[in-house]
Amino acid sequence: MTVEILVLAAGEGKRMRSALPKVLHTLAGRPLLQHVLDTARSLQPDSCHVVVGHGAGAVREALAANPVNWVPQSEQLGTGHAVIQALPAVDDTATVLVLYGDVPLVPAQSLRELMVAAQDGAALLTAQVVDPTGYGRILRDENAELTGVVEEKDASTEQRQICEINSGILAAPARLLKEWLPRVENNNAQGEYYLPDVLALSVAEGRPVKTVLAANELDILGVNDRVQLNLLEREYQYRQALALLHAGTGLADAGRLDIRGELTCAEEVFIDVNVVIEGWVNLGRDCTIGANCVLIDCTIGDGVEVKPFSHLEGVVVGDDCVIGPFARLRPDTVLEQGVRIGNFVETKKSRIGQGSKVNHLSYIGDCSMGAGVNIGAGTITCNYDGANKSPTTIGDGVFVGSNSTLVAPLQIEQGGFIGAGSIITKPVAEDQLAISRSRQRNLDGWNRPVKKDT
């Protein structure tokens, strides 16, 4: 079976009250349209066509990495008109599946069932909903066969009581769509050419329309305003949380986890509340992620504890490390096994060796640190001179006293010892003690400052 997918993404989305095209608003960190294209790609179609109109340039630029055929719709005259724009590029022998760029949660399995049902004629995805307001209603005869779809603005009072609604998602042989769509008229309240009108034409020709019922009404919910976007965000996140729970990951609260990318977890992982995952994150066995942490593009080893309010981005963490609370690990940080990173510590582009400790109020940037190093509170590596970044190299077993300033480029060899409060600008040889302090003076008879009258 040859399958070609048409994604309708030309709408402006006025109810979003935003200059951003509706399909570029994000769900779980990705544009709505990207979710639809990802689902489409999972069906392995022979080709995918995206109809764009409002903000077409921005949409194409944002989704440029997707291998699709972009089809312009200069005037938005309805869903039927949008499909007509793409049909010339569709092979007559193909089965066409029509999706919508603002309907991000439709499951691939429902679409597979729909395409199977559309081998000889049209097939429509429908849903039973509690509140059908705003949707087209499914009309059926006494034998429960579909006879057509009526849009809400054109529906009678009786028809508006129907709770089976049209998702708009349908499949049909391309040759039939090419026959039917030119016959669709726009004599309706909107003055538009409705794609579902082809279903009545099919029935009139004696071709029954098959239907597939969505398992969940949120599967087919389109985003028309920010309220609906927020509803789908929470539903999407909850589905991801349930999948983690079923796979054995411990969550303090399935309703307070946001995954805006891909998260994989080994066994015995526990994630506390209000954790945000972005990009690609892998958590090793026996990891614990504390409350209010943000993890972006991280690989975390086994037995790691990330304490609350820590922010990790682009880091690799070895086994048995402890991080935080209130730590910030910036890109290109690598922690080897058993490293301790404490509260209010920031690292950037640094490798910290096995068993080393940076426990308090320190900045370590552009640094290569050996094993068993102790960095005292308030220590910083001065890696930037206003124009260039320079490295600091710290050997195994080095001890750096509190409130030390290490001015790069600098090398402190194995076993070096830095006295507290020192400003170190010259290399320190193996096992040397380096102290750089001004002489303390204690003055008698001085006058304490007093507040001036205003």
N, C-alpha and C positions, 0 to 999 in steps of 0.2 A: 504494500500500500504506500503510495506517494502522499506525503503530508506536507502542506504548506500552511504556515500560521500567519494570520493577520492580527496585528495588535493596534487597536485604535487609541491614539494618544494625542489627539489634536485639540482637545478642549481647553478652554481658558481657566476654568475653575474660579469663577467670580466669588463664590461663597467662601473661598479660602481667604479672601481679603489680603491678597499678597501679589506682588509683582512677579514672583517666581511661578513659572508654569506648574500647574497642579501635579503633573506626573514626576516633577523633580523634588517635591516635598518628601522628606525622608521617613522611613519606617525602619526602626532598628539600625539606624545609621546608613541606610542605603536608599536611593530614590525608589519611589513606588514602582516606576517603570522597570527598574533593574530587577526587582522581585519577580515581576511578570516575565521578563526575558529569561531569568534563571529557570523558572518553571518551564517555559517554552523550550529552552535548550535541553532540559531533562527528558523531553519527549522525543528528542533526536529527529526533528523535522528535516525535510529536504531543503527548505528555505524558510526564512522568517522576514516578514515585511512589517514595517512600523509606519503608520500614517500619522504625520505630524502637521500641526497648523500653528496655533498660538505659541510663540516663543520657540519656533522650530529650530532656530540656530542654537539656542542655549541647550535644548534637549539633545540635539545631535552631538554637540560638543561634550556634554556631560556623560553621554553614553557611547562615545566614539569607539570604545574598546570592544563593543559587541558587533559580531559579524551579521549585520542585518541590512536589508534593502530599505532605505528611507524613502517614503512616498509623501509628497506634499499635498495638503488639502487647503487650498487658498481660501475657500469659503467653507465655514462649518454649517452644512445644511442637513445634518443628521447622520445617524449611524449607517443608514443604507447608502447615502452619498459617499461616506468615507470608504466603505468597502469597494465601491465602484472605482475609486481612484487607484486601488491596488490590484484589482482583478486583471488588468491587461498583462501584468507581469507573472500571473499565475498560470501554470500548466492546466489545460482542460481536463487532464486525467487525474488531477490531484484531489484529495479530500482536503477541504479548507476548514481550519479551526479559527474562529474569531474570538479574540481575547480583548481585554480592556486594560489600558495602562494604569488605571486607578483602582484595579481590583487585585490586590496583592496576595491574598491568602488562599486562592482556589487551589485545591490539591491536585497534583499531577495525576493521581489515580482516577479521580472523577473525570478528568479530561481524556484519559485513555478510554474509559468506558463510553464517553460521548463519541469519540472518533470511531469506535467499533460499531456503535449504533447508527452511524451516518454512512454506512457503506452504500446503501441504495437510495437514500433520501436525507432529508433534514433531521437533525436531532438537537434538542434544546436542553440546557441545564436549568433546572428549576429549583425552588426551595419553598418549604413551608415556614412561614414566619408569624410571629405573634402580632406584629404591627406592619402591615404591608404599605403604609403610607409612602408615596413617592415612587412606587414600583408599578410596572405594567403587570396586569393580572392575567393568569392563564385561563383561557376559556375552554371548557370541555363539554362534550355532548353526553347524552344519557348512557353511553357505553364507556364513559371516561376517556374517550379519545380526544386529543387536542384538536380544537377547531381554529384557534387563533390566539392572539395576544392583544389586549386593549391597554393603551397607556392610561395612566390615572386621569389626566386632564380630559381624556375622551371617554372615560368610563361612566356608566350610569351608577346611580346610588346602589343598586343591587350588585353590580359588578365590583364595586369598591369593597364589598364585604368579603370578597374572595381572598384567602390567605396564601394561596399558592402563587408565587410571583416569578416573573421572568428575570433571570440573571443577565440576559443579553448575550450570554456565551453560547454559541451554537456551532455546529459543524454540519457541513453539507458537501456534496460533490461540486467541484468548481463549475462544471458544465451547467449544472442546474442553477447555481447562483447567477451565472452569466445570462441565463434565460430569464430568471425571475426579476432581478433587480431593476432592469430598464422598465419594467411594468409597474413598479411601486410608485404610488402617487403621494403627494404631500398635502392632501385635503384633510388636515387635522388641526388641532388647536395651536400647535407649534409651527405649522407650515414647514415641517421637516420630512425627510424621507427616512422612515423607520425601517431598520433591518428586519425586525420581527414580522413585518408585513409579508415577507416572503413565505412565512409559514401558512398563512391563509391561502396563498396561491398554490402551495404544495397540496394542501387538503382539497382545494377545488379541482386539482388535476387527478384526484384519487390516490395521492401518495400520502399515507399516514405519516405524521410527525412523531418520532419517538422522543421520549423524555428520560432524562437521568436526574434523580432527586439528590440534591446536595445533602450531605450528612449533617451539616451545621450551617445555620443561616449566615454566620459570620464568614463562611468560606466564600460567599459571593457578594459580600458587602463592598460597595464602591465608596471611595472617599470623595465626598462633596464639600465637606467643611472640616474645620479643625477638631470639632467634637468627634466626628467619625474617625478622623486620623488618630486621635488619642485612644479611642475605643479599640481600634485595630492594633495599635502599639501594645496596649496592655494584653490583648488576646495573644498576639504573637509572642510576647515575652513569657506569658504564662505557659504556652505550649512548649516553648524551649525548656522552661523550668521543669515541667512534667516529664519531658523526655530525659532530663538529667536524673530526676528522682527514680524513674523506672530503671535507669542504667546503674543505679547504686550510689549516685553522688548525694551527699547530705547537704540540705539547704535549710537555713534557719527559717526562711519564709519564701515560698515560691512566688509570692506576689511582689517581692522586693529584690529582684535580680534583673539587671538589664544586660543583655548580650547583643552587642552591635557588631557582630562579626562571627567568628567560629571559635568555640570552646570545646576542648577535649580534656577529659578527666580520667586518670587512672583510678584504682580502687582506693576506698577510704579517704576520699576528699571531702572536706566540709567547707561550705561557703556561708559566711554570716550575711547579715542584711545590708542592703543598699550598696552592693558591689556592682561596678560597671566593667564590662568586658568589651574591648574594642579590638578590631583586627584579628590576628591569629594568636590564640593563647592556648598553651598546653600545660596542664597541671599534673605533676607526678604523684605517685602513691603517697598516701598519708599527709597530704598537704592541707593546711588550714589557712583560709583567707579571711582576715578579720573584717569587721564592719566598715563600710564607707571607703573601701579601697577601689582604686582604678588600675586596671591592668590592660596595657596596650601592647600587642605584638611581643609577647613574652613566652619564654620557655622556662618552666619552673621544675626543678628536680624533685626527687623524693624527699619526704620528711621535712619540707620547708614550712615555716610559719611566717606569714605576712600579717603583721599586727595592724590594728585599725588605723584608718586615715593615711594609708601609704599610697604613693602614686608611682607605678612602675611602667616604663615605656621603652620598648626596644632593648630589653635586657635578657641575659641568660643567667639563670641562677642554679648553682650546683646543689647537690644533696645536702640536707641537714642545716641549711642556712636559717637565720632568724633576721627578719627585717622589720624595722619600725618599733613603735608606732610613729606616725608623722614623718616618714622617710620619703625622699624623692629620688628615684633612680632613673636617670635620663638615658637616652639612646647610647648604645655601644658600651654599656656597663656589663662586665662579666664577673660574677662571684663564683669562686671555686668552693669546694666542699667546706662546710662548717663555718662560713663567714658570718660575722655578726655586724649588722648595720642598725644603729640605734635611732633614737628620736631626733628629729630635726637635722638629719644628715642628708646631704645632696651629693650624688655622684654623677659623673658624665665622662663617657669615653675612657673608661678605666677598667683595668683588670685587677681584682683584689684576690690575693693568694689564699690558699687553704688555711683555715683557722684564724685568719686575721680579723681584727676588730676595729670598727670605726663607730664608737658607741654614742657620741654626743655632739650635736651642734657643730658639725664640720662640713667642709666642702672639699671633695676630692675630684679633680678634673684633669684629664689628659695624663693619667698616672698609671704606671705599671708597678704593682705592689707585690712583694713576695709573700711567702708563707709565714704565719706566726707573728705578724706585725701588730703592734698596738698603737693606735692613733688617739691621742688625748683630746679631750673636749676643746672645742673652739679652734681646731687646727684647720688651715686652708692651704691648698696648693695654688699659688699665684701663677696661673697658666697663661694669662693674657696681658700683653704689654701695651695694649691700645691699638696694635696693628696685627700682631701675630700670636698664634698659640704655640706654646712650648711644653715639652714633656717633663714630668718628674718620674724618676726611677728610684724605687725604694726596695732594698734587698731583704732577704729573709731575716726574721727575728729583730728587726729594727723597732726601737721604742721612741715614740715622738711625744714629748711632754705637752701638757695642755697649753692652749693659747699660743701655738707656734705657727709661724708663717714660713712656708717653703716656697722660695722664689725660683721659678723655672726659667731656663733649663737647669735642672739640678739632679745630681745622683747621690744617694745615700747608700753606701754599701752595706753588706750583711753585718748585722750586729751593731750597727751604729746607734748612738743614743743622743737624742736631742733634748736639751734642758728646757723645762717649761718656760714659756714666754719668750722664746728665741725667734729671731728673724734670720733664717738660714739662706745665704746667697751663694755659698761656695760648696764644692763637693765635700762629702764626709766619707773618710776611708773606713775600711772594715774595723769594727769594734772601737772606733773613736767616739769620744764624747764631744759634742758641739754645743757651745753656749754662746749666745749673742744677746747681751742685755746691757742697758745703760746702768751705770752705778747708782744705787739707791742713796738718796740724801734725806736725812731727817732734820728739819729746821725748827728751832725753838723761837718763840716770840713772834710768830706770824699772826696776822689778823684774819679771822674768818670773814668771808664776804657777807655783807648785809644787803638787804633788799632796799633799793632806792625808793624814796617817796615819789608818788606820781601826782 
